[in-house]
Amino acid sequence: MNTQITTDIPLAQQILAICKAKQLKYIVISPGSRNAPLTIGFSNDSFFKCFSIVDERCAAFFALGIAQQIKEPVALVCTSGSALLNYYPAVAEAFYSDIPLVILSADRPKEHIDIGDGQTIRQENVFANHIEYQANLLNSPEYTQVLKNKNTQLISEAIDASNLKKGPVHVNIPLYEPLYGTIKDVVEPLEKLKDKANVKNEELNIGNGFLNIWNSAKKKMVLVGVFGPNNFQDDILDKLLSDPSVILFTETTSNLHHFKAIPSIDQLISKLSEEEFRELQPDLLVTFGGLVVSKKIKAFLRKYSPKTHWHIDAKKAYNTYGCLTSHVKTSAQAFFSEILNKNNTKVISNYQSYWLNIYEQKLISHASYLKNSPYSDLKVFEAIINKFPQKLHLQLSNSSTIRYTQLFKLGKQVEVFCNRGTSGIDGSTSTAIGASIFQKKPTLLITGDLSFLYDSNGLWNNYISDNFKIIVINNSGGGIFRILPGNKEAEYFSKYLETVHDYRVEHLAKTYGFNYLLTSEKDLNDNLNHFFSSSKREILEIKTPRKVNDRVLLNYFS
């Protein structure tokens, strides 16, 4: 048997033992005093892999990036007070993106709340609107067996809920002083606690009602939102798209590729006539995956509603288009495998061929426009994507970055992730760094200037590998606002909406040990070649013209 140093506080010891028994291995810790017993315990136990991230907001997105890749819960440990509130943006993102996180927040004892103690807020149930499970543990100077039994139940249920529901959970932990005491603990093998029974879906049985609708629909539209790589078999995709009545809309974040798929929805549906919109209107809409980026497809489906809309997801079904008729609680692969195997009816339809032909014409227009358009954000994204290495783990920030990328077809070897649960610009850098830890492929973050500057503390991180690179598209502000209605020359617009600035990222790059390149139109291709061939972590800043980008993009859709 081995001995190790651990905390002398029984409640903290109990949490450590249950985390170990539940195989909760990855722990992201932010410094503080009230959480010292947990920090001492986790960091001195070789079972746990601990990360130290000072800024709690960055720490939470960093943990989210890890959980995004390993698809298992990752724990966050923080001190009491406002530290916990800094987790909230990532908690909301995890909630809407179905990413498992376990929040372990140290707290003052209950009798110390609202009496004027420092670093003390009302922490109980603070994430109530965006959490899968919340537990407020019990404690007293005399830690009785009754308290221990109840806390075992609460801690176990919290970790189980994060695993089963694939989302964030919160365990609030009141701790008494003194906090820094240690003991030598005898480490013995701990039996794995019994998991809460996983409620499995009943065997999928597509009834005649579903089959009749599927067989009779001559215009079937399948729309895929955020979807992880390698979650759908190619043979099922082949069989689905052998049906002439099916069109498949995917997005950059769908990670689905097929020569009959339409990956750039906005290219297809921009500037269609009323007659063409009615021709595109589906009889049956089938959706799966997470949230959809394209505003144009949302507007189209809300106006030209299908008769039937099925959403395929084991957990959630948002009525995004106002016409949801069935929520099928299973995986997309299981659903399509079942319905395609049972379907022997050959539907006569030109729905797929008609729209693939129009899409081909749109691609010709796309290439022609790019060939003749001036230097801008759009041209920069074309240049970047053309230089992608064959295998790449791609993380995208929100706002204009994800929308520009949507306009280009990516190769199958490029895995794409973006925080689309809440679609905020906060946390993109931190998420990407967390995700990169578990990547053998090179990891690239493409981000806008505001998103990068907003999350610059994400670089305050000792876990950045040499295969991590960042491209910052710097258009000197929130350029996406220039494509929206409003007086672009008004002072309020540039100051409060576009938030014009003249900052560069060179000093941040040097502070955090990145190689740095600044480029503009003249040397863009040469610098991209150098950037992608370099074996060192690097930031490439690309300057684009603030007052040209919006015109180029608006003309593109015209």
Secondary structure, DSSP 8 states (H G I E B T S, - for coil): -EEEEEES-HHHHHHHHHHHHTT--EEEE---STTHHHHHHHHT-TTSEEEE-SSHHHHHHHHHHHHHHH-S-EEEEE-STHHHHTTHHHHHHHHHHT--EEEEEEE--GGGTTTT-TT----TTTTGGG-SEEEE----SS--HHHHHHHHHHHHHHHHHHHHHTSEEEEEEE--S----EEEEEE--------------------HHHHHHHHH-SSEEEEE-S--TT-S-HHHHHHHTTSTTEEEE--GGG----TTEE--HHHHHTT--HHHHHHH--SEEEEESS----HHHHHHHHHS--SEEEEE-SS----TTS---EEE-S-HHHHHHHHHHH--------HHHHHHHHHHHHHHHHHHHHHHS-SSHHHHHHHHHHT--SSEEEEE-TTHHHHHHTTS---TTEEEEE-TTT--STTHHHHHHHHHTT-SS-EEEEEEHHHHHHTGGGG--TT--TTEEEEEEE-SS-GGGGGSSS-TTSHHIIIIIS------SHHHHHHTT-EEEEE-STTHHHHHHHHHH-SS-EEEEEE--HHHHHHHHHHHH-
